[in-house]
């Protein structure tokens, strides 16, 4: 059984989320997303290994 690596995308812009989701799905990742950081952390507390931040 092949377990997919999960990626959690959090951004306030849905267009950015959708673009990143399309990219990572092509590489066979299991993509989770939200626009609210607190929701992402609460629903997926063990998912985050790397945080990339931009402003």
HUFENBEL-V389239 format. One record per pair of residues at least 24 apart in sequence whose ideal C-beta (glycine too) atoms are under 8 Angstrom apart, sorted by the first residue. I is the first residue (numbers start at 1). J is the second residue. D is the distance in Angstrom with one decimal. If there is no record, write none. Layout:
i = (I I)
j = (J J)
d = (D D)
This chain:
i = (4 4 4 5 5 6 6 6 6 6 7 7 7 8 8 8 8 8 8 8 9 9 10 10 10 10 10 11)
j = (28 29 30 29 30 30 31 32 44 47 31 32 47 32 33 34 40 44 47 48 33 34 34 35 36 37 40 35)
d = (6.2 6.1 4.0 5.5 6.8 4.6 7.7 6.2 7.6 5.3 5.3 7.0 7.9 4.7 7.2 7.7 5.5 5.2 4.5 6.1 4.4 7.9 5.6 7.2 7.4 5.3 4.6 6.7)
